[in-house]
């Protein structure tokens, strides 16, 4: 039986990926300009691919909500690793003060969001390491 706190963490993950996924798929141009500072077709294509990846994460997490955490460690670990590496990448831009074409405040906000969600996933994994 999946515990309420575990479901809550998974739902936060779903919301997190839904926000970024919708931004990447529906508002590709605006997302690229606001978060990267520029837009071209290569950036648009990459943004859409990442949006599709986020959508697959949402589907996988929804399945976990209904089926439980049992034997889902590889999936949860991959999602967590992705979030940690993305957070570290954002923090790299913050610490080197080199935001490139975009605003350092936007990068910092994304770094904080990715760090928080990574931390929540690490809690999920540590609480359920024997089950998953």
C-alpha positions as CSV (number, residue, x, y, z in Angstrom):
1,X,0.0,0.0,0.0
2,X,1.4,3.4,-1.0
3,X,1.5,5.9,1.8
4,X,-0.1,9.4,1.6
5,X,3.2,11.2,1.9
6,X,4.6,9.1,-1.0
7,X,1.6,9.8,-3.1
8,X,2.0,13.5,-2.2
9,X,5.6,13.5,-3.4
10,X,4.7,11.7,-6.6
11,X,1.9,14.2,-7.3
12,X,4.3,17.1,-6.7
13,X,6.6,15.4,-9.3
14,X,3.7,15.1,-11.7
15,X,2.8,18.7,-11.3
16,X,6.4,19.7,-11.7
17,X,6.8,17.8,-14.9
18,X,3.4,18.9,-16.2
19,X,4.3,22.5,-15.7
20,X,7.6,22.2,-17.5
21,X,6.3,19.8,-20.1
22,X,3.4,22.1,-21.1
23,X,5.8,25.0,-21.3
24,X,8.1,23.1,-23.5
25,X,5.5,21.6,-25.8
26,X,2.8,24.3,-26.0
27,X,4.8,27.5,-25.5
28,X,8.1,26.4,-27.1
29,X,9.0,29.8,-28.6
30,X,8.1,31.8,-25.4
31,X,9.8,29.3,-23.1
32,X,13.0,29.4,-25.1
33,X,13.1,33.2,-25.3
34,X,12.3,33.6,-21.6
35,X,14.5,30.9,-20.2
36,X,17.3,30.6,-22.8
37,X,17.3,34.2,-24.1
38,X,17.0,33.2,-27.8
39,X,15.0,31.0,-30.1
40,X,15.8,29.0,-33.3
41,X,14.5,25.8,-34.8
42,X,17.2,23.7,-33.1
43,X,16.3,25.0,-29.7
44,X,12.6,24.5,-30.5
45,X,13.2,20.9,-31.5
46,X,15.2,20.2,-28.4
47,X,12.6,21.8,-26.2
48,X,9.9,19.7,-27.7
49,X,11.9,16.5,-27.2
50,X,12.4,17.4,-23.6
51,X,8.7,18.1,-23.3
52,X,7.9,14.7,-24.6
53,X,10.4,13.1,-22.1
54,X,8.6,15.0,-19.3
55,X,5.3,13.7,-20.6
56,X,6.6,10.1,-20.4
57,X,7.7,10.8,-16.8
58,X,4.2,12.0,-16.0
59,X,2.7,8.8,-17.4
60,X,5.1,6.6,-15.5
61,X,4.5,8.4,-12.3
62,X,0.7,8.1,-12.8
63,X,1.1,4.4,-13.2
64,X,3.1,4.3,-9.9
65,X,0.3,6.2,-8.1
66,X,-2.2,3.5,-9.1
67,X,0.0,0.4,-9.0
68,X,2.4,1.3,-6.1
69,X,6.1,1.8,-5.6
70,X,7.0,-1.9,-5.6
71,X,9.9,-2.6,-8.0
72,X,10.0,1.0,-9.3
73,X,13.5,1.9,-8.0
74,X,15.1,2.1,-11.5
75,X,12.4,4.5,-12.7
76,X,12.4,6.7,-9.6
77,X,16.2,6.7,-9.6
78,X,16.4,7.8,-13.3
79,X,13.9,10.6,-12.7
80,X,15.8,11.7,-9.6
81,X,19.2,11.6,-11.3
82,X,17.8,13.7,-14.2
83,X,16.5,16.2,-11.7
84,X,19.8,16.4,-9.8
85,X,21.9,16.8,-12.9
86,X,19.5,19.5,-14.2
87,X,19.7,21.3,-10.8
88,X,23.5,21.1,-10.8
89,X,23.6,22.5,-14.3
90,X,21.4,25.4,-13.3
91,X,23.5,26.0,-10.2
92,X,26.7,26.0,-12.3
93,X,25.3,29.0,-14.2
94,X,24.3,30.7,-11.0
95,X,27.7,30.2,-9.3
96,X,29.8,31.2,-12.3
97,X,27.4,34.2,-12.9
98,X,27.2,33.4,-16.6
99,X,23.6,33.2,-17.5
100,X,24.3,33.7,-21.2
101,X,21.4,35.1,-23.1
102,X,18.9,34.9,-20.3
103,X,18.2,36.3,-16.8
104,X,20.1,35.0,-13.8
105,X,16.9,35.2,-11.7
106,X,15.1,32.8,-14.0
107,X,18.1,30.3,-13.8
108,X,18.2,30.6,-10.1
109,X,14.5,30.0,-9.7
110,X,14.8,26.9,-12.0
111,X,17.8,25.7,-9.9
112,X,15.9,26.0,-6.7
113,X,12.8,24.2,-8.1
114,X,14.9,21.4,-9.5
115,X,16.8,21.1,-6.2
116,X,13.7,20.9,-4.1
117,X,12.0,18.3,-6.3
118,X,15.3,16.3,-6.3
119,X,15.4,16.4,-2.5
120,X,11.8,15.2,-2.3
121,X,12.6,12.3,-4.6
122,X,15.6,11.4,-2.4
123,X,13.2,11.4,0.6
124,X,10.9,9.1,-1.4
125,X,13.7,6.7,-2.2
126,X,15.2,6.6,1.3
127,X,11.7,6.0,2.9
128,X,10.9,3.2,0.6
129,X,14.3,1.7,-0.3
130,X,13.3,-1.7,1.0
131,X,10.0,-1.8,-1.0
132,X,11.2,-0.4,-4.3
